[in-house]
Amino acid sequence: MNFLSHFYFDRHNSNSYCITGTVLPDLVKNANKDWNCYPQKHEELFIGEGKQLELLKGWKRHLKVDQLFHSSVFFQDETQKLKQWLIPFLEGSPVRPSFLAHIGLELMLDHLLVEQRLIDIHHFYHHLSSSKGQQLDLFLSKCNINDLPKFNHFYDNFLSSRYLLSYQKIDNISYALQRICMRLWKDPFDKENLSELTGQLLHYKKDLETNFMSIFDTIEKELN
């Protein structure tokens, strides 16, 4: 799941460190794809440290949510549905339809949460801003992140850009998918074709919005 979908499960949580922990695995990977952190395997490093333990709690919650999501029938069914809409669009493109369907589903879930006002994005960013600083740096140091300035530069940009606000419009989902594909392929698809991609996402959305909350309800029950 993507940032806002992870936040959904802790939307009523008042602890900023825990909330930051729920998206920290993805923040770390976005800052540097070569960084690999496994704090859940070294819990003894965080014993007795309240804010450190909250970050770890959020981190472990992230892993659990992703495990439940990716092993669900919902994920298998919906990626197959979206893949069928994307195959015609990707004809001649190096992008794998299964990859774009996977990422596309996650971004579409974020889009629907925002569109239907089921989360408050400003609240999300407030929590991330509140946890920035010494405690977060210490947690990452214990995870063997050896370039904190690089992470903090990325984190500052993530906070200041507020780019998740753009997920309110579905054409920005198309743009986000293009940017993600550009990290892996030199010419994933032409900018001129983004409107066509948006059209395919809109077709798929008509079906997804009728049942998208089922996966959130299922995961929430598992977490509780």
C-alpha positions in Angstrom: 0.0 0.0 0.0 1.0 3.6 -0.5 1.5 6.4 2.0 -2.1 7.5 2.5 -3.5 4.0 2.6 -1.1 3.2 5.4 -2.1 6.3 7.2 -5.8 5.3 7.0 -5.2 2.6 9.7 -3.8 5.1 12.1 -5.9 8.1 11.2 -7.2 8.3 14.8 -3.8 7.8 16.4 -2.4 10.8 18.2 1.2 9.6 18.4 3.2 11.2 15.6 6.2 8.9 16.0 4.0 5.8 15.5 2.4 7.4 12.4 5.7 8.3 10.9 6.9 4.7 11.6 3.9 3.4 9.5 5.3 5.1 6.4 9.0 5.1 7.2 9.9 1.9 5.3 8.7 3.6 2.1 10.3 6.9 2.9 13.7 5.2 3.4 13.4 3.3 0.1 12.4 6.5 -1.7 15.4 8.3 -0.3 17.8 5.6 -1.4 16.6 2.3 -3.0 19.8 0.6 -1.8 19.1 1.2 1.9 17.9 -2.0 3.6 16.6 -1.7 7.2 15.4 -4.5 9.5 14.7 -2.8 12.9 12.1 -5.5 13.6 15.0 -8.0 13.8 16.8 -6.0 16.4 14.1 -4.8 18.8 16.6 -4.9 21.7 18.1 -1.7 20.3 14.9 0.2 21.1 14.0 -1.1 24.6 13.3 1.6 27.1 13.1 4.3 24.5 9.4 5.5 24.3 9.6 7.4 21.0 12.0 4.9 19.5 9.5 2.1 20.4 6.7 4.0 18.8 8.6 4.4 15.5 9.3 0.6 15.7 5.7 -0.1 16.4 4.7 1.9 13.3 7.4 0.2 11.2 6.1 -3.3 12.2 2.5 -2.2 11.5 3.6 -1.1 8.0 5.1 -4.6 7.3 1.9 -6.3 8.6 -0.4 -4.1 6.5 1.7 -4.8 3.3 1.7 -8.5 4.1 -2.1 -8.6 4.5 -2.7 -6.5 1.4 -0.4 -8.3 -1.0 -1.6 -11.8 0.1 -5.3 -10.8 -0.2 -7.8 -12.0 -2.9 -8.7 -8.3 -3.3 -5.1 -7.5 -4.4 -5.0 -10.5 -6.9 -8.4 -9.7 -8.4 -8.0 -6.0 -8.7 -4.5 -6.0 -10.2 -5.7 -8.4 -12.8 -8.7 -6.2 -13.6 -6.5 -3.1 -13.9 -3.9 -5.0 -15.9 -6.5 -5.7 -18.6 -7.3 -2.0 -18.9 -3.6 -1.1 -19.1 -2.4 -3.7 -21.7 -3.7 -1.8 -24.7 -2.2 1.4 -23.4 1.2 -0.2 -22.9 1.5 -1.7 -26.4 5.0 -1.0 -27.5 6.1 0.1 -24.1 8.9 -1.6 -22.0 6.7 -1.2 -18.9 5.3 -4.5 -17.6 1.5 -4.4 -17.3 1.7 -6.3 -14.0 4.1 -3.8 -12.5 2.0 -0.8 -13.6 -1.2 -2.5 -12.3 0.4 -3.1 -8.9 1.5 0.5 -8.4 -1.6 1.8 -10.1 -3.9 0.0 -7.7 -2.1 1.4 -4.7 -2.2 5.0 -6.0 -5.9 4.6 -6.9 -6.7 3.5 -3.4 -4.9 6.7 -2.1 -6.9 8.7 -4.6 -10.2 7.3 -3.5 -9.4 7.9 0.2 -8.7 11.5 -0.5 -11.6 12.0 -2.9 -14.1 10.6 -0.5 -12.5 12.5 2.4 -11.8 9.5 4.5 -8.5 10.9 5.6 -7.0 14.3 6.3 -3.8 14.8 4.3 -2.8 17.9 6.3 -3.1 15.9 9.5 -0.8 13.3 8.0 1.8 15.9 7.1 1.5 17.5 10.6 2.4 14.2 12.2 5.4 13.7 9.9 6.7 17.2 10.6 6.2 16.8 14.4 8.4 13.7 14.5 11.3 15.2 12.5 14.5 15.6 14.4 16.8 13.8 16.9 14.6 10.8 17.7 14.0 10.0 14.0 17.7 10.4 13.3 18.6 8.1 16.2 16.2 5.5 15.0 17.7 5.6 11.5 21.2 5.4 12.9 20.3 2.3 14.7 19.0 0.9 11.4 22.5 1.5 9.9 21.5 4.4 7.7 25.0 6.0 7.2 23.9 9.2 5.4 21.4 11.0 7.5 21.9 14.3 5.6 20.7 12.6 2.5 17.6 11.2 4.2 16.8 14.5 5.8 17.2 16.3 2.5 14.7 13.9 1.0 12.4 14.2 4.0 12.4 18.0 4.0 11.5 18.0 0.3 8.8 15.4 0.9 7.3 17.6 3.6 7.6 20.9 1.8 6.3 19.7 -1.6 3.0 18.3 -0.1 2.8 16.3 -3.4 0.3 13.9 -1.9 -2.3 16.7 -2.1 -2.1 16.2 -5.9 -3.7 12.8 -5.6 -7.1 14.5 -5.4 -7.0 14.6 -9.2 -6.8 11.4 -11.1 -4.7 12.9 -13.9 -2.0 13.5 -11.3 -2.1 9.8 -10.6 -1.1 9.2 -14.3 1.7 11.7 -13.9 2.9 9.9 -10.7 2.9 6.6 -12.5 4.9 8.0 -15.3 7.5 9.4 -12.8 7.8 6.0 -11.1 8.3 4.2 -14.4 11.0 6.7 -15.4 13.1 5.4 -12.5 13.2 2.0 -14.2 12.8 2.6 -17.9 14.3 5.3 -20.0 11.2 5.9 -22.1 8.2 4.3 -20.4 5.6 6.1 -22.4 5.1 9.5 -24.1 3.8 12.5 -22.2 1.2 12.9 -24.9 -0.2 9.5 -23.9 -0.9 10.5 -20.3 -4.4 11.5 -21.2 -5.0 8.0 -22.6 -3.7 6.5 -19.3 -6.0 8.7 -17.3 -8.9 7.5 -19.4 -8.1 3.9 -18.6 -7.8 4.7 -14.9 -11.2 6.4 -15.0 -12.8 3.3 -16.6 -11.2 1.1 -13.9 -12.2 3.5 -11.1 -15.9 3.1 -11.9 -15.6 -0.5 -10.7 -13.0 -0.1 -8.0 -14.9 2.7 -6.1 -17.9 0.3 -5.5 -15.8 -2.1 -3.3 -12.5 -0.5 -2.5 -13.3 -0.1 1.2 -13.6 -3.9 1.6 -9.8 -4.3 1.7 -9.5 -1.5 4.3 -12.2 -3.1 6.4 -10.6 -6.5 6.2 -7.1 -5.3 7.1 -8.4 -3.2 9.9 -10.1 -6.2 11.5 -6.9 -8.2 11.2 -4.9 -5.4 12.9 -7.3 -5.1 15.7 
